[in-house]
């Protein structure tokens, strides 16, 4: 998917699709509180994928606990900050991401 999932987006999902079963939000800017809004507001979710997202960490205990009722919950590669937004501390360009710098 990509892009940003905002609070108003989560509120719209919950209000209009509370019986949602499957949802893929891979690669999005997805703050933790927004993810939790979706988890709490869609209690029939069977599968939720939020892999490689930015703004929550894949190892967040609260997110894992709140999503425990979802049969297939995937958040691998999600992190609080975008690695590409950080400067290399050793000034060596060793980033293995698929992004290309254009000068």
Beta strands, then each sheet from edge to edge (+ up, - down):
strand 1: 4-5
strand 2: 22-24
strand 3: 29-30
strand 4: 47-49
strand 5: 72-74
sheet 1: 1+ 3+
sheet 2: 2+ 4+ 5+
end
